Amino acid sequence: MPKVTIQNHDISYSFNGVLGDINSPKIVLIHGAGGQEIDWPMAWRCINDQTRSAGLTPSNHGVIRLFNAGLDEYSVYAVDLPGHGKSEGKSKSSIDEYSRDIMDFLDAMDLENTCLVGHSMGAAVALNASLSHHRRICSVVAIGGASKMIVNNAILEGLQNTFEATVDSIVRYSWHKKTGAVAGSQQMAAFFREKAKQRILDAGSKTVHGDFLACSRFDLTERVGEIAVPVLVIASDCDRMVPLNVSWEMAEILRYSYFVSLENCGHFQHIEQTGKVAAELVNFLSKIRRA
């Protein structure tokens, strides 16, 4: 995994190797609480990925080309936030701090015309970073995110006192109960849920608690209308972590927004319906390029 130095510590990231044309947006993927870059579909992070033909996703995405929906044409970077995955530094307890880390990453990598794509906490980081009017940020995609993240106090207490049991509850609560049924493989769905759980456990109580604390403190309700770049908001009908109506209300306030609602999907939209989310992302980037 390549690394780049920001604030005296190394940030780990992956790159799909696609240079793209000079006017093509660069995509930067930002994971959620307790996560890391490998939480994103491997087919998004690597154009030579074998999981497309192997079918290692919870849903049946049909032919290989449709699986990635044109993302192969874009440069895609997936970042491990500080204190996560293979990145050095300390994890944070505020979205502001993570947003500064992402902007430092863009500067260190000299990335122009960037689309920040965040899931859950990562969506909060992306939205918050866009408020800075940083010249490198041209658009945002918020997957399972909102301008205000509600976190139950019981979760914060559990992450400190009964870590493994609380993580187990979070993961079970986050996924749609029928994920995997479309592909005819509940075993496959269980595999992905177990992987998600293990990665959060590996992050450790301090890091995960700090991330959820950061989410609980996040509130852009009064400022979301100031975001000047186009934003794609992807929500789902069965997301119990960030309800669809909360994401919709944010989209209504945003100055330049596109809203997509997924059916029969939980909080891990980019995993549960990978092909659909990839297609919506590519469609969004095409729209703003034409505009």
Helices and strands as residue ranges (DSSP letters): E 3-6, E 9-15, E 26-30, G 37-39, H 42-45, H 51-54, H 64-68, G 71-73, E 75-79, H 95-109, E 114-119, H 121-130, E 137-143, H 153-161, H 163-174, H 186-203, H 205-217, G 224-226, E 231-236, H 244-253, E 257-262, H 269-272, H 274-290
